[in-house]
Amino acid sequence: MMERTERLEARISGDMKSLVKEAAVLRGRSLSEFVVSAAVEKAEEVMAEEGCYWKLNAEESVAFVQRLLEDREPNSRFKQAFADHEEWVRG
């Protein structure tokens, strides 16, 4: 579990707080736990939709880094993609 050292504050209406608090109770969580988990879930959803990151487990992370560190000659598809990019950039 990650160490929680940062604070997050927000001003909301009484009705909004009552709604969120009731939902937290229904899930058996504290208000803070409920709000944080909902915010993190939504943030991860948005990041995934926008293609901003991948979620890799430890084994996948090691394999990914090893592939990045391999000293390999670019293949024909890479060379063509690079040429296409250069042409597109230079117009």
N, C-alpha and C positions, 0 to 999 in steps of 0.2 A: 504494500500500500504506500502511496506517495505521501510524503510529509506535507502537511497543510500549513503553510506559513503566510500565505497571502489572504487579504480580505477583499471582498466584493460587496459593494453597497448599491442599493437602488431605492428610489422613492416610488411607492405605488399607492393606489387608492385603497381605502378600507375594504371595498368590495373585492378588489383583486386579491388582497391579502387573505380575506376570508375564503375565497374560492381555492387558492393555492394551499392554504392550511387544511381545508377539508379534504382536498385530494391527497395531501401528504398523510393525513390520518387514515384514509382509506387504504393507502399502501403500507401503513405501519412504519412510517419514517418520520423523522423530525422535519420541521419546515426547512431548515438549512440543508439537510441531506437531500430532500426532495428537489429543492430549487437548484442546487449544484448539479445533481445527476441529470435533471431535465436540461439544464443549460449545456452541459458537456455532451449529452446525447445529440442535441440539436446542432451544436458546433461541429461534431464529428460528421453528422449527416451533410451539413453544408460543405464542409471541406471535401468530402467524398464526391458530392455532386459536382463540385467545381474542379475536381481532379487535382487538388492541392497536395495530397499526400497519399501514401499507401500505408497500410497497417501490416507490418511483417512480424512474425514470431522470431525468436532468437535464431533458429536454424535458417530461416529464410533470409534474415539479416546478414548472417555470416556468408551464405551462398552469394547474395547480391554483392557484397563488398569484394569477395574473392573474384567474381566476374569483372568488377570494375578495375581491379588491380592486375588482371591478366594483360600481358604484353602480346597483343594480337594484331595482325595485319588487317586493315579494314577490308570487308568483303565488297563485292560489286554493288550490292544494294545500298550500302552505306555511302560508297563513293558517288553513286547516282543521286542519292538524297542530298549529299553535300553540294554537288554541282547544281542541282535544282534550286537549293537554298541560295547559293551564291548568285545565280541568275535572277532569282526573284528579288533579292536584296538590292542588286545593282540596277534592276529595272530594265 
